[in-house]
Amino acid sequence: MKFLPYVLKHLRRNKVRTLLTVLAMAFCIFLFCVLQTSLEAINSGLKSANAARIVARNRVSLIFGLPLSYKDKIRNMKGVASVATSNWFGGFLGGGQPDFKKFFANFAVDVPEYIDMYPEFILTPEERAAFIADRRGAIVGKDTAERFGWKVGDTFSLESNIPIYRVGKPFDFVVRGIYKTDESKYPGTDPRLMLFHYDYLYEATNHKSQAGTFVVKLDDPNDAASVGRAIDDTFENSDRQTKTETEAAFRAGFLAMIGNLALLLNGIGIAVAFTILLVTANTMSMAIRERSTEIAVLKTLGFPSLLVLGLIMGEAVLIAVFGGGLGLGLSTLMIKSLPSIPFIGDAFRGFPNLGLSPKVGSLGFGVAIFLGFAAGLVPALLAYRAKVTDMLRTA
């Protein structure tokens, strides 16, 4: 620690260059933490997948539905405990042109089969009974209820952006329950969904609606592969073949529809980190060239080459510490403000528990230290191996 003032003095020698290097490092860590937090938020939904549930959909695409008659056939298969229809509704508040500021995920589901399959949606007995009894009833997550100021008994209207569900007027709903979640028991459960009766949708569309997916609860989670294969084999020769997969695989496939986000975001992070590595290495090289005389004098005064190497590495790591700390602070502020940003915020608002996790924060700071160490290594080694006479001659 006695050499720390010496290292800080050298960093202050060219304040503008040092400041710009710290800011570049901070930007790298800021971007890394924001991108990794985005990935973590997107993947959080996979954590709530239940091994005892599988999902059957149209083999061609989720865009195409399945006949409702499949439900009874699946229910009678060996190993199946229950089956429920689940349709993406795509409704917006207020009707008219879609307004993403008023959007939240909403599904038409079989009641009570669907809510019996999902114990992670916690309702009071009174809320459950009221929801089952009211055809226009809906349950919403606590976050969505807080967002719009809803309470049990309030009414609202949704109009879908899916042509078959546009019936000339919005669908009217009554909030019959506000479900809660238990992160300790069911991690990753989305507290922002809205569920309503599939029968209401089916009747309003003059019985034209088909099943988007069938959620199947198994007697034994170990039978997921065999039951899924049996379902697909049953409808192999029909004009609407099925693809049945575990709930986790279904959700991962749904996310994959928007591209390989992990590859894209990680690629951006690696490219930025490599660029900052080059910038920091260039900064350290310039600093060493400017101080060749000082380094030669230090060695002449008896400073060991290893100590000189350590002082130069200390400068690089200290820049990384300052930049990493600043980057973590900026990323924390940015992540907290993401849900309030127009357009982008509407997407991030749907992710539960959005925030800079200790894991991502630690990894980001570790990346900063690694970049600082890697950037200072080559200049430090050159100074370590340089001869006093050569350094004085080139000064």
C-alpha positions as CSV (number, residue, x, y, z in Angstrom):
1,M,0.0,0.0,0.0
2,K,3.0,2.4,0.5
3,F,3.4,2.6,-3.3
4,L,-0.3,3.5,-3.8
5,P,0.4,7.3,-3.8
6,Y,3.0,6.8,-6.4
7,V,0.6,4.9,-8.6
8,L,-2.1,7.5,-8.2
9,K,0.3,10.3,-9.0
10,H,1.1,8.6,-12.3
11,L,-2.6,8.3,-13.1
12,R,-3.0,12.0,-12.5
13,R,-0.1,12.8,-14.8
14,N,-2.5,12.9,-17.8
15,K,-5.9,13.3,-16.3
16,V,-7.8,13.6,-19.5
17,R,-6.4,10.3,-20.9
18,T,-7.0,8.5,-17.6
19,L,-10.5,9.8,-17.3
20,L,-11.4,8.7,-20.8
21,T,-9.9,5.3,-20.2
22,V,-11.9,4.9,-17.0
23,L,-15.1,6.0,-18.8
24,A,-14.4,3.5,-21.6
25,M,-14.0,0.7,-19.1
26,A,-17.2,1.9,-17.3
27,F,-19.1,1.8,-20.6
28,C,-17.9,-1.7,-21.2
29,I,-19.0,-3.0,-17.8
30,F,-22.3,-1.0,-18.0
31,L,-23.2,-2.6,-21.3
32,F,-22.1,-6.1,-20.1
33,C,-24.3,-5.9,-17.0
34,V,-27.3,-4.5,-18.8
35,L,-27.1,-7.2,-21.5
36,Q,-26.5,-10.0,-19.0
37,T,-29.4,-8.8,-16.9
38,S,-31.6,-8.8,-19.9
39,L,-30.7,-12.4,-20.7
40,E,-31.2,-13.4,-17.1
41,A,-34.7,-11.7,-17.0
42,I,-35.7,-13.4,-20.3
43,N,-34.5,-16.8,-19.0
44,S,-36.2,-16.4,-15.6
45,G,-39.4,-17.7,-17.0
46,L,-37.8,-21.1,-17.7
47,K,-37.1,-21.5,-13.9
48,S,-40.9,-21.8,-13.2
49,A,-41.4,-24.6,-15.7
50,N,-42.9,-27.7,-14.0
51,A,-41.6,-31.1,-15.0
52,A,-45.1,-32.5,-14.5
53,R,-46.5,-30.4,-17.3
54,I,-46.0,-30.8,-21.1
55,V,-47.4,-28.7,-23.9
56,A,-48.9,-29.9,-27.2
57,R,-49.1,-27.5,-30.1
58,N,-49.4,-27.5,-33.9
59,R,-46.3,-29.0,-35.4
60,V,-46.1,-26.4,-38.1
61,S,-46.3,-23.3,-36.0
62,L,-47.9,-21.7,-33.0
63,I,-49.8,-19.5,-35.4
64,F,-52.0,-22.5,-36.4
65,G,-54.4,-24.0,-33.9
66,L,-55.5,-27.6,-33.0
67,P,-59.0,-29.0,-33.1
68,L,-60.8,-29.0,-29.7
69,S,-61.6,-32.7,-30.2
70,Y,-58.0,-33.5,-29.5
71,K,-58.6,-32.6,-25.8
72,D,-60.7,-35.6,-25.0
73,K,-58.4,-38.0,-26.8
74,I,-55.4,-36.7,-24.9
75,R,-57.3,-36.8,-21.6
76,N,-58.0,-40.5,-22.1
77,M,-54.3,-41.4,-22.7
78,K,-52.3,-43.4,-20.1
79,G,-50.3,-41.2,-17.8
80,V,-52.4,-38.1,-18.3
81,A,-53.9,-36.5,-15.2
82,S,-55.7,-33.6,-16.8
83,V,-55.7,-31.4,-19.9
84,A,-56.5,-27.7,-20.4
85,T,-56.7,-25.4,-23.4
86,S,-54.6,-22.3,-23.4
87,N,-54.9,-19.6,-26.1
88,W,-52.8,-16.4,-26.5
89,F,-55.4,-13.6,-26.8
90,G,-53.2,-10.7,-27.5
91,G,-55.6,-8.1,-26.1
92,F,-55.0,-4.4,-25.6
93,L,-56.8,-2.2,-23.1
94,G,-59.3,0.3,-24.6
95,G,-59.6,-1.3,-28.1
96,G,-58.8,0.7,-31.2
97,Q,-55.1,0.8,-32.4
98,P,-52.8,-1.4,-30.3
99,D,-51.1,0.7,-27.6
100,F,-48.1,-1.2,-26.1
101,K,-48.2,1.1,-23.1
102,K,-51.4,-0.6,-22.1
103,F,-50.4,-4.1,-23.0
104,F,-49.9,-7.2,-20.8
105,A,-49.9,-10.9,-21.5
106,N,-53.4,-12.4,-21.5
107,F,-54.6,-15.9,-22.1
108,A,-57.9,-17.7,-22.5
109,V,-57.8,-20.9,-20.6
110,D,-60.0,-23.8,-19.5
111,V,-61.3,-23.1,-16.0
112,P,-60.9,-24.7,-13.5
113,E,-58.5,-27.2,-15.1
114,Y,-55.8,-24.7,-15.9
115,I,-55.6,-23.0,-12.5
116,D,-55.6,-26.4,-10.9
117,M,-52.4,-27.2,-12.8
118,Y,-50.6,-24.1,-11.7
119,P,-50.3,-23.9,-7.9
120,E,-47.8,-21.1,-8.4
121,F,-50.8,-18.8,-9.1
122,I,-51.9,-18.3,-5.5
123,L,-55.6,-17.3,-5.0
124,T,-57.8,-17.2,-1.9
125,P,-60.6,-19.8,-1.9
126,E,-63.1,-16.9,-2.3
127,E,-61.3,-15.6,-5.4
128,R,-61.0,-19.0,-6.9
129,A,-64.7,-19.7,-6.5
130,A,-65.7,-16.3,-7.9
131,F,-63.5,-16.7,-10.9
132,I,-64.9,-20.2,-11.7
133,A,-68.5,-19.0,-11.3
134,D,-68.2,-15.9,-13.5
135,R,-67.9,-16.5,-17.3
136,R,-66.6,-12.9,-17.7
137,G,-64.4,-13.3,-14.7
138,A,-60.6,-12.9,-14.9
139,I,-57.6,-13.2,-12.6
140,V,-54.6,-10.9,-12.9
141,G,-51.2,-10.9,-11.4
142,K,-50.5,-8.5,-8.5
143,D,-48.0,-6.4,-10.6
144,T,-50.6,-5.8,-13.4
145,A,-53.2,-5.0,-10.8
146,E,-50.9,-2.4,-9.2
147,R,-49.9,-1.0,-12.6
148,F,-53.5,-0.2,-13.5
149,G,-54.9,0.3,-10.0
150,W,-57.3,-2.6,-10.2
151,K,-58.9,-4.3,-7.3
152,V,-61.3,-7.2,-7.1
153,G,-64.6,-6.3,-8.7
154,D,-63.3,-3.8,-11.1
155,T,-64.2,-4.1,-14.8
156,F,-62.1,-3.5,-17.9
157,S,-62.2,-4.2,-21.7
158,L,-59.7,-5.8,-24.1
159,E,-59.7,-5.9,-27.8
160,S,-57.4,-8.5,-29.5
161,N,-55.1,-7.8,-32.4
162,I,-55.7,-11.4,-33.7
163,P,-58.3,-11.2,-36.6
164,I,-60.4,-14.2,-35.5
165,Y,-60.8,-12.7,-32.0
166,R,-62.0,-9.3,-33.3
167,V,-65.8,-9.6,-33.0
168,G,-66.7,-6.0,-33.6
169,K,-66.6,-4.9,-30.0
170,P,-64.1,-5.3,-27.1
171,F,-64.4,-8.2,-24.6
172,D,-65.6,-7.1,-21.1
173,F,-64.0,-8.6,-18.0
174,V,-64.4,-8.4,-14.3
175,V,-61.5,-8.8,-11.9
176,R,-62.4,-11.8,-9.8
177,G,-59.0,-12.4,-8.3
178,I,-55.5,-11.0,-8.0
179,Y,-53.1,-13.9,-7.8
180,K,-49.9,-13.7,-5.8
181,T,-46.6,-15.5,-6.3
182,D,-44.1,-17.2,-4.0
183,E,-40.6,-16.8,-5.3
184,S,-39.1,-19.0,-2.6
185,K,-41.3,-21.9,-3.7
186,Y,-42.0,-21.2,-7.3
187,P,-39.1,-19.0,-8.7
188,G,-39.6,-17.2,-11.9
189,T,-43.4,-17.1,-11.8
190,D,-44.7,-14.2,-13.8
191,P,-46.8,-11.8,-11.7
192,R,-48.1,-9.9,-14.7
193,L,-50.4,-12.3,-16.5
194,M,-54.2,-12.1,-17.0
195,L,-56.2,-15.3,-17.4
196,F,-59.9,-15.6,-18.4
197,H,-62.4,-18.3,-19.4
198,Y,-61.8,-20.0,-22.8
199,D,-65.5,-20.7,-23.0
200,Y,-66.2,-16.9,-23.1
201,L,-63.8,-16.6,-26.1
202,Y,-65.2,-19.6,-27.8
203,E,-68.8,-18.4,-27.6
204,A,-68.0,-14.8,-28.6
205,T,-66.3,-16.0,-31.8
206,N,-69.3,-18.2,-32.7
207,H,-67.4,-21.4,-32.0
208,K,-64.7,-20.6,-34.5
209,S,-61.9,-20.5,-32.1
210,Q,-59.5,-23.5,-32.0
211,A,-57.0,-24.5,-29.3
212,G,-53.7,-22.7,-29.4
213,T,-52.0,-25.2,-27.1
214,F,-53.0,-28.0,-24.8
215,V,-51.3,-28.0,-21.4
216,V,-51.1,-31.6,-20.1
217,K,-50.5,-32.5,-16.5
218,L,-48.9,-35.9,-16.0
219,D,-49.4,-38.5,-13.3
220,D,-45.6,-39.0,-13.2
221,P,-43.1,-36.4,-14.4
222,N,-40.8,-39.2,-15.5
223,D,-43.3,-40.1,-18.2
224,A,-43.0,-36.8,-20.0
225,A,-41.1,-38.2,-23.0
226,S,-43.3,-41.3,-23.4
227,V,-46.6,-39.4,-23.0
228,G,-45.4,-36.7,-25.4
229,R,-44.4,-39.3,-28.0
230,A,-47.8,-41.0,-27.6
231,I,-49.7,-37.8,-28.2
232,D,-47.7,-37.0,-31.3
233,D,-48.1,-40.6,-32.6
234,T,-51.9,-40.4,-32.1
235,F,-52.2,-37.5,-34.5
236,E,-49.4,-38.4,-36.8
237,N,-51.8,-39.1,-39.8
238,S,-54.1,-36.2,-39.2
239,D,-54.1,-32.9,-41.0
240,R,-53.2,-31.1,-37.8
241,Q,-50.1,-32.9,-36.4
242,T,-48.9,-32.1,-33.0
243,K,-45.5,-31.3,-31.4
244,T,-45.5,-32.1,-27.7
245,E,-42.6,-31.0,-25.5
246,T,-41.9,-30.2,-21.9
247,E,-43.0,-26.9,-20.5
248,A,-39.4,-25.6,-20.3
249,A,-38.7,-26.6,-23.9
250,F,-41.9,-25.0,-25.1
251,R,-41.0,-21.7,-23.4
252,A,-37.4,-21.9,-24.7
253,G,-38.8,-22.5,-28.2
254,F,-41.2,-19.5,-27.9
255,L,-38.2,-17.3,-27.0
256,A,-36.2,-18.7,-29.9
257,M,-38.8,-17.3,-32.3
258,I,-37.3,-13.9,-31.9
259,G,-33.8,-15.2,-32.6
260,N,-30.8,-16.5,-30.7
261,L,-30.7,-13.7,-28.1
262,A,-28.0,-15.3,-26.1
263,L,-25.6,-15.4,-29.1
264,L,-26.5,-11.9,-30.2
265,L,-26.2,-10.2,-26.8
266,N,-23.1,-12.1,-25.8
267,G,-21.5,-11.3,-29.1
268,I,-22.1,-7.6,-28.6
269,G,-20.6,-7.8,-25.1
270,I,-17.5,-9.7,-26.3
271,A,-16.9,-7.2,-29.2
272,V,-17.2,-4.2,-26.8
273,A,-14.9,-5.9,-24.2
274,F,-12.3,-6.7,-26.8
275,T,-12.4,-3.1,-28.1
276,I,-12.0,-1.7,-24.5
277,L,-9.1,-4.2,-24.0
278,L,-7.3,-2.7,-27.0
279,V,-8.0,0.9,-25.8
280,T,-6.7,0.2,-22.3
281,A,-3.6,-1.6,-23.6
282,N,-2.8,1.3,-25.9
283,T,-3.3,3.8,-23.0
284,M,-0.9,1.8,-20.8
285,S,1.7,1.5,-23.7
286,M,1.6,5.2,-24.2
287,A,2.1,5.8,-20.5
288,I,5.1,3.5,-20.4
289,R,6.7,5.1,-23.4
290,E,6.3,8.6,-21.9
291,R,7.8,7.5,-18.6
292,S,10.7,5.4,-19.9
293,T,13.2,7.8,-18.2
294,E,11.4,7.5,-14.9
295,I,11.4,3.7,-15.1
296,A,15.1,3.7,-15.9
297,V,15.8,6.0,-12.9
298,L,13.8,3.7,-10.6
299,K,15.8,0.7,-11.7
300,T,19.1,2.7,-11.3
301,L,18.0,3.6,-7.8
302,G,17.7,-0.1,-7.0
303,F,14.0,-0.8,-7.6
304,P,13.7,-4.5,-8.7
305,S,12.3,-5.1,-12.1
306,L,9.6,-7.2,-10.5
307,L,8.5,-4.2,-8.4
308,V,8.4,-2.0,-11.5
309,L,6.2,-4.6,-13.2
310,G,3.9,-4.6,-10.2
311,L,3.6,-0.8,-10.2
312,I,2.6,-0.7,-13.8
313,M,0.1,-3.6,-13.3
314,G,-1.3,-1.7,-10.3
315,E,-2.0,1.3,-12.5
316,A,-3.9,-0.9,-15.0
317,V,-5.9,-2.7,-12.4
318,L,-6.7,0.5,-10.6
319,I,-8.1,1.9,-13.8
320,A,-10.2,-1.3,-14.0
321,V,-11.4,-0.9,-10.4
322,F,-12.5,2.7,-11.0
323,G,-14.1,1.9,-14.4
324,G,-15.8,-1.3,-13.1
325,G,-17.2,0.4,-10.0
326,L,-18.6,3.3,-12.1
327,G,-20.0,0.8,-14.7
328,L,-21.8,-1.2,-12.0
329,G,-23.3,2.0,-10.6
330,L,-24.5,3.2,-14.0
331,S,-25.9,-0.2,-14.9
332,T,-27.8,-0.4,-11.6
333,L,-29.5,2.9,-12.4
334,M,-30.2,1.9,-16.0
335,I,-31.7,-1.4,-15.1
336,K,-34.0,0.2,-12.5
337,S,-35.2,2.7,-15.1
338,L,-35.7,0.2,-18.0
339,P,-39.4,-0.4,-17.3
340,S,-40.1,3.4,-17.6
341,I,-38.4,3.9,-20.9
342,P,-41.0,4.3,-23.8
343,F,-41.4,1.2,-26.0
344,I,-38.4,-0.7,-24.5
345,G,-39.9,-0.4,-21.1
346,D,-43.1,-2.2,-22.2
347,A,-41.1,-5.3,-23.0
348,F,-39.0,-5.2,-19.8
349,R,-42.0,-4.6,-17.7
350,G,-43.1,-8.1,-18.3
351,F,-40.0,-9.6,-16.7
352,P,-40.3,-10.5,-13.0
353,N,-37.6,-9.4,-10.5
354,L,-35.7,-7.2,-12.9
355,G,-32.6,-5.9,-11.3
356,L,-28.8,-6.2,-11.2
357,S,-28.2,-9.6,-9.4
358,P,-25.1,-10.2,-7.3
359,K,-24.1,-12.9,-9.8
360,V,-24.1,-10.5,-12.8
361,G,-22.6,-7.7,-10.7
362,S,-19.7,-9.9,-9.5
363,L,-19.2,-11.2,-13.0
364,G,-19.1,-7.7,-14.5
365,F,-16.6,-6.5,-11.9
366,G,-14.5,-9.6,-12.6
367,V,-14.5,-8.8,-16.3
368,A,-13.2,-5.3,-15.5
369,I,-10.4,-6.7,-13.4
370,F,-9.5,-9.2,-16.1
371,L,-9.5,-6.5,-18.8
372,G,-7.3,-4.2,-16.7
373,F,-4.9,-7.1,-15.9
374,A,-4.7,-8.2,-19.6
375,A,-4.3,-4.6,-20.8
376,G,-1.4,-3.9,-18.5
377,L,0.4,-7.2,-18.8
378,V,2.3,-6.6,-22.1
379,P,3.5,-3.1,-21.3
380,A,4.5,-4.2,-17.8
381,L,6.5,-7.1,-19.2
382,L,8.2,-4.8,-21.6
383,A,9.2,-2.5,-18.8
384,Y,10.3,-5.5,-16.7
385,R,12.6,-6.8,-19.5
386,A,13.9,-3.4,-20.7
387,K,17.5,-2.5,-19.9
388,V,18.3,0.8,-18.2
389,T,20.8,1.9,-20.9
390,D,18.2,1.2,-23.7
391,M,15.5,3.2,-21.9
392,L,17.8,6.2,-21.3
393,R,19.0,6.1,-24.9
394,T,15.4,6.2,-26.3
395,A,14.2,8.9,-23.8
